[in-house]
Amino acid sequence: MLAIPVWILFEAGLYVSKMIKPRESEDPSDISDDELEAELERAAAEIDDDSSH
Protein backbone atom coordinates (compact mmCIF):
# COMPACT_ATOMS: atom_id res chain seq x y z
CA MET A 1 0.00 0.00 0.00
CA LEU A 2 2.82 2.42 0.79
CA ALA A 3 4.59 1.68 -2.49
CA ILE A 4 2.14 3.65 -4.63
CA PRO A 5 2.50 7.03 -2.82
CA VAL A 6 6.27 6.57 -2.70
CA TRP A 7 6.33 5.83 -6.44
CA ILE A 8 4.20 8.93 -7.14
CA LEU A 9 6.55 11.11 -5.07
CA PHE A 10 9.53 9.63 -6.89
CA GLU A 11 8.02 10.36 -10.30
CA ALA A 12 7.07 13.88 -9.21
CA GLY A 13 10.66 14.44 -8.08
CA LEU A 14 11.96 13.36 -11.47
CA TYR A 15 9.55 15.72 -13.22
CA VAL A 16 10.43 18.68 -11.00
CA SER A 17 14.17 18.01 -11.23
CA LYS A 18 14.03 18.43 -15.01
CA MET A 19 12.45 21.87 -14.60
CA ILE A 20 15.07 23.15 -12.14
CA LYS A 21 18.23 24.45 -13.78
CA PRO A 22 21.56 24.31 -11.93
CA ARG A 23 23.08 27.59 -10.85
CA GLU A 24 26.03 28.90 -12.77
CA SER A 25 29.04 29.12 -10.52
CA GLU A 26 30.30 32.67 -10.14
CA ASP A 27 32.09 31.88 -6.91
CA PRO A 28 35.43 33.68 -6.67
CA SER A 29 36.76 30.75 -4.64
CA ASP A 30 36.91 28.66 -7.83
CA ILE A 31 40.64 28.43 -8.34
CA SER A 32 42.73 26.75 -11.00
CA ASP A 33 44.58 23.49 -10.47
CA ASP A 34 47.92 25.30 -10.36
CA GLU A 35 46.72 27.70 -7.68
CA LEU A 36 45.30 24.81 -5.66
CA GLU A 37 48.55 22.86 -5.93
CA ALA A 38 50.56 25.89 -4.78
CA GLU A 39 48.23 26.40 -1.82
CA LEU A 40 48.55 22.75 -0.80
CA GLU A 41 52.33 22.92 -1.02
CA ARG A 42 52.37 26.05 1.19
CA ALA A 43 50.14 24.31 3.73
CA ALA A 44 52.33 21.20 3.74
CA ALA A 45 55.45 23.33 4.25
CA GLU A 46 53.75 25.16 7.10
CA ILE A 47 52.84 21.85 8.77
CA ASP A 48 56.42 20.60 8.36
CA ASP A 49 57.75 23.81 9.96
CA ASP A 50 55.34 23.49 12.90
CA SER A 51 56.19 19.85 13.52
CA SER A 52 59.95 20.47 13.55
CA HIS A 53 59.71 22.85 16.53
N, CA, C and O atoms as a Tripos MOL2 file, in Angstrom:
@<TRIPOS>MOLECULE
protein
  212   211    53     0     0
PROTEIN
NO_CHARGES

@<TRIPOS>ATOM
      1 N           0.8140   -1.1970    0.0000 N.3       1 MET1
      2 CA          0.0000    0.0000    0.0000 C.3       1 MET1
      3 C           0.8610    1.2660    0.0000 C.2       1 MET1
      4 O           0.5070    2.2550   -0.6420 O.2       1 MET1
      5 N           1.9730    1.2420    0.7060 N.am      2 LEU2
      6 CA          2.8200    2.4230    0.7920 C.3       2 LEU2
      7 C           3.6330    2.6290   -0.4880 C.2       2 LEU2
      8 O           4.1280    3.7290   -0.7360 O.2       2 LEU2
      9 N           3.7700    1.5970   -1.2880 N.am      3 ALA3
     10 CA          4.5910    1.6830   -2.4930 C.3       3 ALA3
     11 C           4.0310    2.6760   -3.5100 C.2       3 ALA3
     12 O           4.7990    3.3600   -4.1860 O.2       3 ALA3
     13 N           2.7310    2.7650   -3.6260 N.am      4 ILE4
     14 CA          2.1350    3.6520   -4.6330 C.3       4 ILE4
     15 C           2.4070    5.1270   -4.3120 C.2       4 ILE4
     16 O           2.8590    5.8430   -5.2050 O.2       4 ILE4
     17 N           2.1600    5.6240   -3.0950 N.am      5 PRO5
     18 CA          2.5000    7.0280   -2.8180 C.3       5 PRO5
     19 C           3.9990    7.3200   -2.9530 C.2       5 PRO5
     20 O           4.3860    8.4010   -3.3970 O.2       5 PRO5
     21 N           4.8240    6.3710   -2.5750 N.am      6 VAL6
     22 CA          6.2700    6.5650   -2.7010 C.3       6 VAL6
     23 C           6.6480    6.6610   -4.1710 C.2       6 VAL6
     24 O           7.4680    7.4980   -4.5480 O.2       6 VAL6
     25 N           6.0560    5.8120   -5.0040 N.am      7 TRP7
     26 CA          6.3300    5.8320   -6.4360 C.3       7 TRP7
     27 C           5.8760    7.1580   -7.0510 C.2       7 TRP7
     28 O           6.5710    7.7210   -7.8960 O.2       7 TRP7
     29 N           4.7160    7.6540   -6.6290 N.am      8 ILE8
     30 CA          4.2010    8.9270   -7.1440 C.3       8 ILE8
     31 C           5.1400   10.0750   -6.7470 C.2       8 ILE8
     32 O           5.4320   10.9440   -7.5680 O.2       8 ILE8
     33 N           5.6070   10.0810   -5.5090 N.am      9 LEU9
     34 CA          6.5530   11.1140   -5.0750 C.3       9 LEU9
     35 C           7.8670   11.0370   -5.8550 C.2       9 LEU9
     36 O           8.4580   12.0590   -6.2020 O.2       9 LEU9
     37 N           8.3100    9.8180   -6.1210 N.am     10 PHE10
     38 CA          9.5320    9.6260   -6.8920 C.3      10 PHE10
     39 C           9.3710   10.2040   -8.2970 C.2      10 PHE10
     40 O          10.2310   10.9460   -8.7730 O.2      10 PHE10
     41 N           8.2770    9.8630   -8.9480 N.am     11 GLU11
     42 CA          8.0210   10.3590  -10.2990 C.3      11 GLU11
     43 C           7.8790   11.8780  -10.3060 C.2      11 GLU11
     44 O           8.3670   12.5420  -11.2210 O.2      11 GLU11
     45 N           7.2190   12.4290   -9.2990 N.am     12 ALA12
     46 CA          7.0720   13.8820   -9.2070 C.3      12 ALA12
     47 C           8.4430   14.5390   -9.0410 C.2      12 ALA12
     48 O           8.7000   15.5950   -9.6180 O.2      12 ALA12
     49 N           9.3070   13.9250   -8.2650 N.am     13 GLY13
     50 CA         10.6610   14.4440   -8.0850 C.3      13 GLY13
     51 C          11.4500   14.4460   -9.3790 C.2      13 GLY13
     52 O          12.1960   15.3850   -9.6540 O.2      13 GLY13
     53 N          11.2880   13.3970  -10.1750 N.am     14 LEU14
     54 CA         11.9610   13.3610  -11.4710 C.3      14 LEU14
     55 C          11.4550   14.4770  -12.3790 C.2      14 LEU14
     56 O          12.2390   15.1360  -13.0620 O.2      14 LEU14
     57 N          10.1570   14.6800  -12.3830 N.am     15 TYR15
     58 CA          9.5540   15.7170  -13.2200 C.3      15 TYR15
     59 C          10.0380   17.1050  -12.7950 C.2      15 TYR15
     60 O          10.4200   17.9180  -13.6360 O.2      15 TYR15
     61 N          10.0210   17.3650  -11.5060 N.am     16 VAL16
     62 CA         10.4300   18.6800  -11.0000 C.3      16 VAL16
     63 C          11.9260   18.9010  -11.2160 C.2      16 VAL16
     64 O          12.3490   20.0200  -11.5040 O.2      16 VAL16
     65 N          12.7250   17.8500  -11.0820 N.am     17 SER17
     66 CA         14.1730   18.0140  -11.2320 C.3      17 SER17
     67 C          14.5500   18.4050  -12.6560 C.2      17 SER17
     68 O          15.5800   19.0480  -12.8600 O.2      17 SER17
     69 N          13.7480   18.0350  -13.6320 N.am     18 LYS18
     70 CA         14.0290   18.4330  -15.0130 C.3      18 LYS18
     71 C          13.7240   19.9100  -15.2300 C.2      18 LYS18
     72 O          14.3090   20.5350  -16.1140 O.2      18 LYS18
     73 N          12.8260   20.4710  -14.4450 N.am     19 MET19
     74 CA         12.4480   21.8730  -14.6030 C.3      19 MET19
     75 C          13.4350   22.8110  -13.9140 C.2      19 MET19
     76 O          13.5560   23.9720  -14.3030 O.2      19 MET19
     77 N          14.1380   22.3230  -12.8990 N.am     20 ILE20
     78 CA         15.0710   23.1540  -12.1370 C.3      20 ILE20
     79 C          16.4220   23.1480  -12.8430 C.2      20 ILE20
     80 O          16.9790   22.0890  -13.1330 O.2      20 ILE20
     81 N          16.9380   24.3380  -13.1140 N.am     21 LYS21
     82 CA         18.2320   24.4470  -13.7770 C.3      21 LYS21
     83 C          19.3090   24.6830  -12.7280 C.2      21 LYS21
     84 O          19.0790   25.4170  -11.7660 O.2      21 LYS21
     85 N          20.4750   24.0770  -12.8950 N.am     22 PRO22
     86 CA         21.5560   24.3070  -11.9280 C.3      22 PRO22
     87 C          22.0630   25.7430  -12.0200 C.2      22 PRO22
     88 O          22.0300   26.3660  -13.0810 O.2      22 PRO22
     89 N          22.5260   26.2420  -10.9000 N.am     23 ARG23
     90 CA         23.0780   27.5950  -10.8530 C.3      23 ARG23
     91 C          24.4270   27.6170  -11.5400 C.2      23 ARG23
     92 O          25.1970   26.6590  -11.4740 O.2      23 ARG23
     93 N          24.6990   28.7300  -12.2020 N.am     24 GLU24
     94 CA         26.0280   28.9010  -12.7700 C.3      24 GLU24
     95 C          26.9520   29.3950  -11.6720 C.2      24 GLU24
     96 O          26.6200   30.3170  -10.9270 O.2      24 GLU24
     97 N          28.1010   28.7750  -11.5850 N.am     25 SER25
     98 CA         29.0350   29.1170  -10.5180 C.3      25 SER25
     99 C          29.7590   30.4150  -10.8540 C.2      25 SER25
    100 O          30.4790   30.4970  -11.8490 O.2      25 SER25
    101 N          29.5630   31.4190  -10.0230 N.am     26 GLU26
    102 CA         30.3030   32.6730  -10.1380 C.3      26 GLU26
    103 C          31.0910   32.9010   -8.8600 C.2      26 GLU26
    104 O          31.3970   34.0360   -8.4960 O.2      26 GLU26
    105 N          31.4110   31.8190   -8.1920 N.am     27 ASP27
    106 CA         32.0900   31.8830   -6.9110 C.3      27 ASP27
    107 C          33.5610   32.2470   -7.1160 C.2      27 ASP27
    108 O          34.2670   31.5480   -7.8420 O.2      27 ASP27
    109 N          34.0270   33.3100   -6.5010 N.am     28 PRO28
    110 CA         35.4330   33.6800   -6.6700 C.3      28 PRO28
    111 C          36.3920   32.6710   -6.0440 C.2      28 PRO28
    112 O          37.5980   32.7410   -6.2830 O.2      28 PRO28
    113 N          35.8830   31.7460   -5.2550 N.am     29 SER29
    114 CA         36.7650   30.7540   -4.6430 C.3      29 SER29
    115 C          37.1100   29.6270   -5.6100 C.2      29 SER29
    116 O          37.8920   28.7390   -5.2670 O.2      29 SER29
    117 N          36.5300   29.6510   -6.8280 N.am     30 ASP30
    118 CA         36.9110   28.6640   -7.8320 C.3      30 ASP30
    119 C          38.3130   29.0090   -8.3100 C.2      30 ASP30
    120 O          38.5270   30.0340   -8.9570 O.2      30 ASP30
    121 N          39.2610   28.1460   -7.9850 N.am     31 ILE31
    122 CA         40.6440   28.4310   -8.3430 C.3      31 ILE31
    123 C          41.1410   27.3580   -9.2930 C.2      31 ILE31
    124 O          40.5900   26.2590   -9.3520 O.2      31 ILE31
    125 N          42.1800   27.6850  -10.0290 N.am     32 SER32
    126 CA         42.7310   26.7470  -10.9990 C.3      32 SER32
    127 C          43.5070   25.6420  -10.2740 C.2      32 SER32
    128 O          43.7940   25.7330   -9.0810 O.2      32 SER32
    129 N          43.8300   24.6070  -11.0340 N.am     33 ASP33
    130 CA         44.5830   23.4870  -10.4660 C.3      33 ASP33
    131 C          45.9630   23.9290   -9.9910 C.2      33 ASP33
    132 O          46.4480   23.4710   -8.9560 O.2      33 ASP33
    133 N          46.5890   24.8220  -10.7520 N.am     34 ASP34
    134 CA         47.9220   25.2980  -10.3640 C.3      34 ASP34
    135 C          47.8710   26.0770   -9.0560 C.2      34 ASP34
    136 O          48.7320   25.9080   -8.1930 O.2      34 ASP34
    137 N          46.8600   26.9300   -8.9110 N.am     35 GLU35
    138 CA         46.7190   27.7000   -7.6750 C.3      35 GLU35
    139 C          46.4350   26.7830   -6.4950 C.2      35 GLU35
    140 O          46.9520   26.9960   -5.3980 O.2      35 GLU35
    141 N          45.6140   25.7650   -6.7190 N.am     36 LEU36
    142 CA         45.2990   24.8140   -5.6580 C.3      36 LEU36
    143 C          46.5430   24.0350   -5.2470 C.2      36 LEU36
    144 O          46.7890   23.8280   -4.0580 O.2      36 LEU36
    145 N          47.3230   23.6060   -6.2290 N.am     37 GLU37
    146 CA         48.5470   22.8620   -5.9350 C.3      37 GLU37
    147 C          49.5220   23.7210   -5.1280 C.2      37 GLU37
    148 O          50.1360   23.2380   -4.1770 O.2      37 GLU37
    149 N          49.6630   24.9880   -5.5060 N.am     38 ALA38
    150 CA         50.5610   25.8880   -4.7810 C.3      38 ALA38
    151 C          50.0810   26.0900   -3.3480 C.2      38 ALA38
    152 O          50.8890   26.1220   -2.4200 O.2      38 ALA38
    153 N          48.7800   26.2260   -3.1650 N.am     39 GLU39
    154 CA         48.2340   26.4010   -1.8200 C.3      39 GLU39
    155 C          48.4700   25.1560   -0.9630 C.2      39 GLU39
    156 O          48.7990   25.2690    0.2180 O.2      39 GLU39
    157 N          48.3040   23.9830   -1.5480 N.am     40 LEU40
    158 CA         48.5450   22.7460   -0.8050 C.3      40 LEU40
    159 C          50.0170   22.6050   -0.4270 C.2      40 LEU40
    160 O          50.3380   22.1490    0.6710 O.2      40 LEU40
    161 N          50.9060   22.9930   -1.3300 N.am     41 GLU41
    162 CA         52.3350   22.9250   -1.0230 C.3      41 GLU41
    163 C          52.7000   23.8810    0.1100 C.2      41 GLU41
    164 O          53.4950   23.5330    0.9830 O.2      41 GLU41
    165 N          52.1170   25.0960    0.1010 N.am     42 ARG42
    166 CA         52.3700   26.0470    1.1910 C.3      42 ARG42
    167 C          51.8690   25.4910    2.5210 C.2      42 ARG42
    168 O          52.5350   25.6280    3.5470 O.2      42 ARG42
    169 N          50.6970   24.8650    2.5010 N.am     43 ALA43
    170 CA         50.1410   24.3080    3.7340 C.3      43 ALA43
    171 C          51.0080   23.1610    4.2430 C.2      43 ALA43
    172 O          51.2470   23.0470    5.4460 O.2      43 ALA43
    173 N          51.4800   22.3120    3.3330 N.am     44 ALA44
    174 CA         52.3330   21.1970    3.7370 C.3      44 ALA44
    175 C          53.6440   21.7100    4.3240 C.2      44 ALA44
    176 O          54.1380   21.1670    5.3120 O.2      44 ALA44
    177 N          54.2070   22.7500    3.7210 N.am     45 ALA45
    178 CA         55.4490   23.3250    4.2450 C.3      45 ALA45
    179 C          55.2150   23.9350    5.6200 C.2      45 ALA45
    180 O          56.0700   23.8310    6.4990 O.2      45 ALA45
    181 N          54.0790   24.5600    5.8080 N.am     46 GLU46
    182 CA         53.7510   25.1550    7.1030 C.3      46 GLU46
    183 C          53.6040   24.0750    8.1700 C.2      46 GLU46
    184 O          54.0390   24.2620    9.3060 O.2      46 GLU46
    185 N          53.0020   22.9640    7.8180 N.am     47 ILE47
    186 CA         52.8410   21.8550    8.7680 C.3      47 ILE47
    187 C          54.2030   21.2690    9.1210 C.2      47 ILE47
    188 O          54.4680   20.9520   10.2800 O.2      47 ILE47
    189 N          55.0750   21.1260    8.1060 N.am     48 ASP48
    190 CA         56.4200   20.6040    8.3630 C.3      48 ASP48
    191 C          57.1950   21.5340    9.2890 C.2      48 ASP48
    192 O          57.9120   21.0670   10.1740 O.2      48 ASP48
    193 N          57.0610   22.8430    9.0940 N.am     49 ASP49
    194 CA         57.7450   23.8130    9.9570 C.3      49 ASP49
    195 C          57.2300   23.7240   11.3890 C.2      49 ASP49
    196 O          58.0180   23.7870   12.3330 O.2      49 ASP49
    197 N          55.9340   23.5810   11.5600 N.am     50 ASP50
    198 CA         55.3420   23.4930   12.8980 C.3      50 ASP50
    199 C          55.7490   22.2090   13.6110 C.2      50 ASP50
    200 O          55.9510   22.2150   14.8250 O.2      50 ASP50
    201 N          55.8690   21.1210   12.8790 N.am     51 SER51
    202 CA         56.1850   19.8460   13.5220 C.3      51 SER51
    203 C          57.6660   19.7360   13.8770 C.2      51 SER51
    204 O          58.0340   18.9180   14.7200 O.2      51 SER51
    205 N          58.5190   20.5430   13.2510 N.am     52 SER52
    206 CA         59.9540   20.4690   13.5460 C.3      52 SER52
    207 C          60.3300   21.2540   14.7990 C.2      52 SER52
    208 O          61.4540   21.1280   15.2840 O.2      52 SER52
    209 N          59.4250   22.0510   15.3270 N.am     53 HIS53
    210 CA         59.7130   22.8510   16.5350 C.3      53 HIS53
    211 C          59.4460   22.0790   17.7650 C.2      53 HIS53
    212 O          59.6320   22.5920   18.8680 O.2      53 HIS53
@<TRIPOS>BOND
     1     1     2 1
     2     2     3 1
     3     3     4 2
     4     3     5 am
     5     5     6 1
     6     6     7 1
     7     7     8 2
     8     7     9 am
     9     9    10 1
    10    10    11 1
    11    11    12 2
    12    11    13 am
    13    13    14 1
    14    14    15 1
    15    15    16 2
    16    15    17 am
    17    17    18 1
    18    18    19 1
    19    19    20 2
    20    19    21 am
    21    21    22 1
    22    22    23 1
    23    23    24 2
    24    23    25 am
    25    25    26 1
    26    26    27 1
    27    27    28 2
    28    27    29 am
    29    29    30 1
    30    30    31 1
    31    31    32 2
    32    31    33 am
    33    33    34 1
    34    34    35 1
    35    35    36 2
    36    35    37 am
    37    37    38 1
    38    38    39 1
    39    39    40 2
    40    39    41 am
    41    41    42 1
    42    42    43 1
    43    43    44 2
    44    43    45 am
    45    45    46 1
    46    46    47 1
    47    47    48 2
    48    47    49 am
    49    49    50 1
    50    50    51 1
    51    51    52 2
    52    51    53 am
    53    53    54 1
    54    54    55 1
    55    55    56 2
    56    55    57 am
    57    57    58 1
    58    58    59 1
    59    59    60 2
    60    59    61 am
    61    61    62 1
    62    62    63 1
    63    63    64 2
    64    63    65 am
    65    65    66 1
    66    66    67 1
    67    67    68 2
    68    67    69 am
    69    69    70 1
    70    70    71 1
    71    71    72 2
    72    71    73 am
    73    73    74 1
    74    74    75 1
    75    75    76 2
    76    75    77 am
    77    77    78 1
    78    78    79 1
    79    79    80 2
    80    79    81 am
    81    81    82 1
    82    82    83 1
    83    83    84 2
    84    83    85 am
    85    85    86 1
    86    86    87 1
    87    87    88 2
    88    87    89 am
    89    89    90 1
    90    90    91 1
    91    91    92 2
    92    91    93 am
    93    93    94 1
    94    94    95 1
    95    95    96 2
    96    95    97 am
    97    97    98 1
    98    98    99 1
    99    99   100 2
   100    99   101 am
   101   101   102 1
   102   102   103 1
   103   103   104 2
   104   103   105 am
   105   105   106 1
   106   106   107 1
   107   107   108 2
   108   107   109 am
   109   109   110 1
   110   110   111 1
   111   111   112 2
   112   111   113 am
   113   113   114 1
   114   114   115 1
   115   115   116 2
   116   115   117 am
   117   117   118 1
   118   118   119 1
   119   119   120 2
   120   119   121 am
   121   121   122 1
   122   122   123 1
   123   123   124 2
   124   123   125 am
   125   125   126 1
   126   126   127 1
   127   127   128 2
   128   127   129 am
   129   129   130 1
   130   130   131 1
   131   131   132 2
   132   131   133 am
   133   133   134 1
   134   134   135 1
   135   135   136 2
   136   135   137 am
   137   137   138 1
   138   138   139 1
   139   139   140 2
   140   139   141 am
   141   141   142 1
   142   142   143 1
   143   143   144 2
   144   143   145 am
   145   145   146 1
   146   146   147 1
   147   147   148 2
   148   147   149 am
   149   149   150 1
   150   150   151 1
   151   151   152 2
   152   151   153 am
   153   153   154 1
   154   154   155 1
   155   155   156 2
   156   155   157 am
   157   157   158 1
   158   158   159 1
   159   159   160 2
   160   159   161 am
   161   161   162 1
   162   162   163 1
   163   163   164 2
   164   163   165 am
   165   165   166 1
   166   166   167 1
   167   167   168 2
   168   167   169 am
   169   169   170 1
   170   170   171 1
   171   171   172 2
   172   171   173 am
   173   173   174 1
   174   174   175 1
   175   175   176 2
   176   175   177 am
   177   177   178 1
   178   178   179 1
   179   179   180 2
   180   179   181 am
   181   181   182 1
   182   182   183 1
   183   183   184 2
   184   183   185 am
   185   185   186 1
   186   186   187 1
   187   187   188 2
   188   187   189 am
   189   189   190 1
   190   190   191 1
   191   191   192 2
   192   191   193 am
   193   193   194 1
   194   194   195 1
   195   195   196 2
   196   195   197 am
   197   197   198 1
   198   198   199 1
   199   199   200 2
   200   199   201 am
   201   201   202 1
   202   202   203 1
   203   203   204 2
   204   203   205 am
   205   205   206 1
   206   206   207 1
   207   207   208 2
   208   207   209 am
   209   209   210 1
   210   210   211 1
   211   211   212 2
@<TRIPOS>SUBSTRUCTURE
     1 MET1         2 RESIDUE 1 A MET
     2 LEU2         6 RESIDUE 1 A LEU
     3 ALA3        10 RESIDUE 1 A ALA
     4 ILE4        14 RESIDUE 1 A ILE
     5 PRO5        18 RESIDUE 1 A PRO
     6 VAL6        22 RESIDUE 1 A VAL
     7 TRP7        26 RESIDUE 1 A TRP
     8 ILE8        30 RESIDUE 1 A ILE
     9 LEU9        34 RESIDUE 1 A LEU
    10 PHE10       38 RESIDUE 1 A PHE
    11 GLU11       42 RESIDUE 1 A GLU
    12 ALA12       46 RESIDUE 1 A ALA
    13 GLY13       50 RESIDUE 1 A GLY
    14 LEU14       54 RESIDUE 1 A LEU
    15 TYR15       58 RESIDUE 1 A TYR
    16 VAL16       62 RESIDUE 1 A VAL
    17 SER17       66 RESIDUE 1 A SER
    18 LYS18       70 RESIDUE 1 A LYS
    19 MET19       74 RESIDUE 1 A MET
    20 ILE20       78 RESIDUE 1 A ILE
    21 LYS21       82 RESIDUE 1 A LYS
    22 PRO22       86 RESIDUE 1 A PRO
    23 ARG23       90 RESIDUE 1 A ARG
    24 GLU24       94 RESIDUE 1 A GLU
    25 SER25       98 RESIDUE 1 A SER
    26 GLU26      102 RESIDUE 1 A GLU
    27 ASP27      106 RESIDUE 1 A ASP
    28 PRO28      110 RESIDUE 1 A PRO
    29 SER29      114 RESIDUE 1 A SER
    30 ASP30      118 RESIDUE 1 A ASP
    31 ILE31      122 RESIDUE 1 A ILE
    32 SER32      126 RESIDUE 1 A SER
    33 ASP33      130 RESIDUE 1 A ASP
    34 ASP34      134 RESIDUE 1 A ASP
    35 GLU35      138 RESIDUE 1 A GLU
    36 LEU36      142 RESIDUE 1 A LEU
    37 GLU37      146 RESIDUE 1 A GLU
    38 ALA38      150 RESIDUE 1 A ALA
    39 GLU39      154 RESIDUE 1 A GLU
    40 LEU40      158 RESIDUE 1 A LEU
    41 GLU41      162 RESIDUE 1 A GLU
    42 ARG42      166 RESIDUE 1 A ARG
    43 ALA43      170 RESIDUE 1 A ALA
    44 ALA44      174 RESIDUE 1 A ALA
    45 ALA45      178 RESIDUE 1 A ALA
    46 GLU46      182 RESIDUE 1 A GLU
    47 ILE47      186 RESIDUE 1 A ILE
    48 ASP48      190 RESIDUE 1 A ASP
    49 ASP49      194 RESIDUE 1 A ASP
    50 ASP50      198 RESIDUE 1 A ASP
    51 SER51      202 RESIDUE 1 A SER
    52 SER52      206 RESIDUE 1 A SER
    53 HIS53      210 RESIDUE 1 A HIS
